[in-house]
């Protein structure tokens, strides 16, 4: 949890995105607003997730995921998305996430 807290603190310290990188996985904080992520580089593993940490996200909309949300609510003790994947029919390899509160984005990548 301390590492997730660092992602939140990072937004106060710098405008440069802060990533947590592990052996085959990464996480970053998506701030309030709309985000576009390119996920067809060939380095991605098949899993991804969105985790609301700190406060509920009452309005989350996604495209390009197998299980998209449309104005969905996410909160600890309720819906979280730790076992999602990419929609194979996503033509441009871009997923979008729009959120009313910060969310943690997590995904796997291939270690070479």
C-alpha positions in Angstrom: 0.0 0.0 0.0 2.9 2.3 0.6 3.9 2.0 -3.0 0.4 3.0 -4.1 0.5 6.0 -1.8 3.8 7.0 -3.5 1.9 7.2 -6.8 -0.6 9.7 -5.2 2.2 11.7 -3.7 4.1 11.8 -7.0 1.3 13.9 -8.5 2.1 16.6 -6.0 5.9 16.5 -6.6 6.2 16.3 -10.3 4.3 16.6 -13.6 6.3 13.6 -14.9 4.3 10.3 -14.7 5.4 8.0 -12.0 5.3 4.2 -12.6 5.8 1.2 -10.3 7.6 -1.4 -12.2 8.0 -5.0 -11.1 9.0 -8.2 -12.7 6.5 -8.4 -15.5 4.0 -5.9 -14.2 3.6 -2.1 -13.8 1.2 0.3 -12.2 0.5 4.0 -12.5 -2.0 6.5 -11.2 -4.6 7.7 -13.7 -5.8 11.1 -12.4 -9.3 12.5 -12.8 -10.2 12.8 -16.5 -9.8 10.9 -19.8 -6.8 8.8 -20.6 -5.8 6.9 -23.8 -3.4 4.0 -23.5 -1.7 2.2 -26.4 -1.8 -1.5 -25.7 -0.7 -3.1 -29.0 3.1 -2.8 -28.8 3.6 -6.6 -28.6 5.1 -6.3 -25.1 1.8 -6.6 -23.2 0.7 -9.7 -21.3 -3.0 -10.4 -21.5 -4.1 -9.1 -18.1 -4.8 -5.6 -16.9 -6.8 -3.9 -14.2 -8.2 -0.8 -12.6 -8.1 -0.4 -8.8 -9.9 2.4 -6.9 -7.7 3.3 -3.9 -8.4 6.1 -1.5 -12.0 6.9 -2.4 -14.8 5.5 -4.5 -14.9 6.3 -8.3 -18.5 6.9 -9.0 -18.3 7.4 -12.8 -15.8 5.2 -14.7 -16.2 4.5 -18.5 -13.8 2.4 -20.5 -13.4 1.2 -24.1 -11.1 -1.4 -25.5 -11.3 -3.8 -22.6 -13.0 -7.2 -22.6 -15.2 -6.1 -19.7 -15.9 -2.4 -20.2 -17.6 0.0 -17.8 -20.2 2.6 -18.8 -20.5 5.2 -16.0 -19.7 2.4 -13.5 -18.9 2.7 -9.9 -15.8 1.2 -8.4 -14.8 1.0 -4.7 -13.0 -1.3 -2.3 -15.5 -3.8 -0.9 -17.4 -3.5 -4.2 -16.4 -3.7 -7.9 -12.7 -3.6 -8.7 -11.1 -4.7 -12.0 -8.0 -6.8 -11.2 -8.6 -9.6 -13.8 -9.6 -7.8 -17.0 -8.0 -8.2 -20.4 -8.0 -6.4 -23.7 -10.8 -6.6 -26.3 -9.5 -8.7 -29.2 -11.8 -6.6 -31.5 -10.2 -3.3 -30.5 -8.9 -2.2 -34.0 -6.5 0.6 -33.1 -4.9 -0.9 -30.0 -6.0 2.1 -27.9 -8.0 1.8 -24.7 -9.7 4.7 -23.1 -10.4 5.3 -19.4 -12.5 8.2 -18.1 -12.8 8.6 -14.4 -14.1 11.1 -11.9 -11.5 10.2 -9.2 -8.0 8.8 -9.4 -7.6 5.1 -10.3 -4.6 2.8 -10.3 -3.9 1.2 -13.8 -2.0 -2.1 -13.6 -0.9 -4.4 -16.4 1.4 -7.2 -17.2 4.3 -6.9 -19.7 6.6 -9.5 -21.2 10.0 -9.7 -19.7 12.7 -10.1 -22.4 
